[in-house]
Every structure is written in structure tokens, then in C-alpha cells.
Amino acid sequence: MPLKRNIILELTNCLQGTLPGWEAQSRLEPEIRKQMRQQSAEGTSAKESAVLLLMFPKGNDLQLVFIQRSEYVGIHGGQIAFPGGRYEDIDIHLEATALRETWEEIGIFPADVTIMGKLTCLYVPPSNFNIHPFVGMLSKEPTYVLDPLEVASVFTVPLSTFFTSTTLQQKTITFRDGSDVLVPCYNVEDKIIWGATSMILNEFLEVYSVAAAKVGLL
């Protein structure tokens, strides 16, 4: 069965309305992150960044693109993320940051992406970044060209997968210093999506569920 085209229009409309915001994001906040946030002076000297929640239609579903970062020395090395990165002076706005970083990291041309809207900005205490999440659509499945210094792999997940009863879990994450932390996460074929990425994802899924319900997909 082909994808209902009006889900894309309805999702765009929902992204322009009132967003679930922090209430949705905080449901996937790890306890250790909550402690760090409470101890930090949020936003006082934060650096600006942007990510792109990139989708394309396939069959009767929308596919959401994720990357796994390369194993570099840094806070987010090896983690699952959305393509994106730091705002640069060459960017005319944060939307341009998200598109440029997606192009540099996985080879998607900015002109091929239709921006549908923006989610709620999220502050990340460990790296002192404000993340501005944008939602974009491709007309078809892309061909990826990865920057191996930044991206180890790219994979996609059908949006319907996130609404199965077994996807939302609690998992133990081992940090580079050897410490173990139990975190809420989305577990998709042993890909553990947690931290800021899962918090942003959770807000998006709440917006998507409203749109999907309006067109009879959920």
C-alpha cells in the first residue's frame, strides 16, 4: 500500500503549531544528564548547533535517517545521532547549518531537502551546546556519501517501528571511563538511541503521532 501523501502535509502543519517541547523531551532524559543540567548555568555561554531529522517515503511508511558517529576522542564519539553540527559564520541561519552539516557528513545536497519545520531547541550540558532540530523531507531514498572522519555508518528506521511496544527500553550504557549508567532509550535492532538524540526524537514522535492520527495511520 502506498504512503498516504497527506501525512506529509499534516505533519508539516503540526510542526508549525504548538510543539510538545520540553515536556516530551524530558521523558527520555537520563538521570545523569538531569544532574548535570541542574548543576550547569544553562545557556549562559552555550554554542549554537543544528541537526536534521531527515525522512523519505518508502512503501507505506516514512524512513528516518540516523548516523553512527566515528569512534573519535570526544564526548559523542561512537554514538547514534542525527546529522548536524556546530553553527559556522558562513551559515546565514541555523537551518543552513543543519543542511550544510548533513551535506558534509552524509552527502545529501541541501537543494534536495524540503524543510518542514523545527522542533524545540535542546541544551546539552556535557558539550555546552544548544541543539536546534529541523525536520526535512526527501522525495526518494538517497545515495549516501559518508565523511569517514565524522560518520561510521548511516541507517534508517521506519517511523512505525517506534510505536511498537518493545522499542522504548532502559539500557545500561558504559562510558569511556568504565562507569555504567542506566538510561531510557529507543532500541532498534540493537542500535541504542539515547541522550539528546532520543530526547529530540521523542518530541518529534509526539508531533508525528498527532499528524498520523488525523490521517488514520495510527
C-alpha positions as CSV (number, residue, x, y, z in Angstrom):
1,M,0.0,0.0,0.0
2,P,1.5,3.4,-0.9
3,L,2.2,6.0,1.7
4,K,-0.7,8.4,2.4
5,R,0.6,11.6,0.9
6,N,-1.5,13.8,3.2
7,I,0.6,12.6,6.2
8,I,3.4,14.8,4.9
9,L,1.1,17.8,4.7
10,E,-0.5,17.1,8.1
11,L,3.0,16.6,9.7
12,T,4.1,20.0,8.2
13,N,1.0,21.7,9.7
14,C,1.6,20.1,13.1
15,L,5.3,21.3,13.1
16,Q,4.1,24.8,12.5
17,G,1.7,24.7,15.6
18,T,2.3,24.4,19.3
19,L,5.0,21.8,20.0
20,P,5.2,19.4,22.9
21,G,8.6,20.9,23.8
22,W,10.5,20.1,27.0
23,E,7.6,18.0,28.4
24,A,8.2,15.5,25.6
25,Q,12.0,15.8,25.6
26,S,12.3,15.3,29.3
27,R,10.6,11.9,29.2
28,L,13.8,10.5,27.7
29,E,16.3,12.4,29.8
30,P,18.8,10.2,31.6
31,E,19.2,10.8,35.3
32,I,22.9,11.6,35.0
33,R,22.0,14.3,32.4
34,K,19.4,15.7,34.7
35,Q,22.0,16.1,37.5
36,M,24.5,17.8,35.1
37,R,21.7,20.1,33.9
38,Q,20.8,21.1,37.4
39,Q,24.5,21.9,38.2
40,S,25.1,23.9,35.0
41,A,24.4,27.5,34.2
42,E,22.2,26.7,31.2
43,G,22.6,28.8,28.1
44,T,24.9,31.4,29.6
45,S,27.8,30.7,27.1
46,A,26.4,27.9,25.1
47,K,27.5,27.3,21.5
48,E,24.8,27.0,18.8
49,S,24.4,23.9,16.6
50,A,21.7,22.3,14.4
51,V,20.7,18.8,13.4
52,L,18.4,17.5,10.7
53,L,15.7,14.9,11.2
54,L,15.7,13.7,7.6
55,M,13.0,11.5,6.1
56,F,12.0,9.9,2.8
57,P,8.9,7.9,1.8
58,K,9.3,4.1,1.2
59,G,6.4,1.8,0.7
60,N,3.7,2.7,3.2
61,D,6.0,4.4,5.7
62,L,8.4,7.2,6.2
63,Q,12.0,6.3,6.9
64,L,14.0,8.4,9.4
65,V,17.8,8.8,8.8
66,F,20.3,8.3,11.6
67,I,24.1,8.2,11.7
68,Q,26.5,6.5,13.9
69,R,29.4,8.7,14.7
70,S,33.0,7.6,14.2
71,E,35.0,6.5,17.2
72,Y,36.9,9.7,17.8
73,V,38.2,11.1,21.1
74,G,35.3,13.2,22.3
75,I,32.0,13.3,24.2
76,H,29.8,11.9,21.4
77,G,32.2,9.5,19.6
78,G,30.5,6.3,18.5
79,Q,27.0,7.5,19.4
80,I,23.8,7.4,17.4
81,A,22.8,10.8,16.2
82,F,21.1,12.9,13.6
83,P,23.4,14.5,11.0
84,G,24.3,18.0,12.2
85,G,26.9,20.1,13.9
86,R,28.1,23.5,15.0
87,Y,27.0,26.8,13.6
88,E,29.7,28.5,11.5
89,D,30.0,32.1,10.3
90,I,29.3,31.0,6.7
91,D,25.8,29.9,7.7
92,I,23.1,32.5,7.1
93,H,20.9,30.9,9.8
94,L,20.7,27.7,11.8
95,E,18.6,25.9,9.1
96,A,21.6,26.4,6.8
97,T,23.8,24.8,9.5
98,A,21.7,21.7,9.6
99,L,21.7,21.4,5.8
100,R,25.4,22.1,5.4
101,E,26.4,19.6,8.0
102,T,24.1,17.0,6.5
103,W,25.7,17.6,3.1
104,E,29.2,17.4,4.6
105,E,28.5,14.3,6.7
106,I,26.4,12.1,4.5
107,G,26.4,13.8,1.1
108,I,22.8,15.0,0.8
109,F,22.5,18.1,-1.3
110,P,20.7,20.9,0.5
111,A,18.6,21.7,-2.6
112,D,17.1,18.1,-2.4
113,V,15.7,18.7,1.1
114,T,12.4,20.3,1.8
115,I,12.4,21.8,5.4
116,M,9.0,21.0,7.0
117,G,9.6,22.8,10.3
118,K,11.6,23.0,13.5
119,L,11.4,21.3,16.9
120,T,12.3,22.8,20.3
121,C,15.8,23.8,21.0
122,L,17.6,21.5,23.5
123,Y,20.6,22.4,25.7
124,V,23.2,19.7,26.1
125,P,25.2,20.1,29.3
126,P,28.2,17.8,28.6
127,S,29.2,19.7,25.4
128,N,27.6,23.1,26.3
129,F,25.7,23.2,23.0
130,N,22.2,24.4,22.1
131,I,20.9,22.0,19.5
132,H,18.3,23.3,17.1
133,P,16.5,20.4,15.4
134,F,15.0,20.8,11.9
135,V,12.7,18.3,10.1
136,G,13.3,17.7,6.4
137,M,11.9,15.6,3.6
138,L,13.5,14.0,0.6
139,S,11.3,12.9,-2.4
140,K,13.1,9.5,-2.6
141,E,15.7,7.3,-0.9
142,P,19.1,9.0,-1.3
143,T,22.6,7.7,-2.1
144,Y,24.9,8.5,0.8
145,V,28.5,9.7,0.7
146,L,29.9,9.5,4.2
147,D,32.7,11.6,5.7
148,P,34.7,8.8,7.5
149,L,36.2,11.2,10.0
150,E,32.7,12.1,11.3
151,V,30.4,9.2,10.3
152,A,31.0,5.4,10.7
153,S,27.6,4.4,9.2
154,V,24.2,5.5,8.3
155,F,20.9,3.6,8.8
156,T,17.2,4.3,8.5
157,V,14.2,3.3,10.7
158,P,10.6,3.2,9.6
159,L,8.6,5.6,11.8
160,S,6.1,2.9,12.6
161,T,8.9,0.9,14.4
162,F,9.0,3.5,17.1
163,F,5.4,2.8,18.0
164,T,5.9,-0.9,18.8
165,S,5.7,-1.9,22.4
166,T,9.3,-3.2,22.7
167,T,11.2,-0.3,21.2
168,L,11.2,2.0,24.2
169,Q,13.5,0.5,26.8
170,Q,16.0,1.0,29.6
171,K,19.6,0.1,28.8
172,T,22.9,0.2,30.6
173,I,25.5,2.4,28.8
174,T,29.2,2.1,29.5
175,F,31.1,5.4,29.3
176,R,34.7,5.7,28.3
177,D,35.8,5.9,31.9
178,G,34.3,2.5,32.5
179,S,31.3,3.7,34.5
180,D,27.9,2.2,33.8
181,V,24.7,4.3,33.6
182,L,21.1,3.1,33.1
183,V,19.3,5.3,30.5
184,P,15.9,5.4,28.8
185,C,16.4,4.8,25.1
186,Y,14.9,3.6,21.8
187,N,16.4,0.2,20.9
188,V,16.1,-0.6,17.2
189,E,17.9,-3.8,16.1
190,D,20.5,-3.3,18.9
191,K,21.0,0.3,17.9
192,I,20.7,2.2,21.1
193,I,19.3,5.8,20.6
194,W,19.7,7.7,23.8
195,G,20.6,11.1,25.3
196,A,19.9,14.2,23.4
197,T,19.1,12.3,20.2
198,S,16.4,10.3,21.9
199,M,15.0,13.4,23.6
200,I,14.7,15.2,20.3
201,L,13.3,12.1,18.7
202,N,10.6,11.7,21.4
203,E,9.3,15.2,20.8
204,F,9.2,14.5,17.1
205,L,7.3,11.3,17.6
206,E,4.7,13.0,19.6
207,V,4.2,15.5,16.8
208,Y,4.1,12.7,14.3
209,S,1.6,10.7,16.3
210,V,-0.9,13.6,16.3
211,A,-0.5,14.1,12.5
212,A,-0.7,10.3,11.8
213,A,-3.9,10.0,13.9
214,K,-5.5,12.8,11.9
215,V,-5.0,10.9,8.6
216,G,-5.8,7.4,10.0
217,L,-2.3,6.0,10.2
218,L,-2.2,5.5,14.0
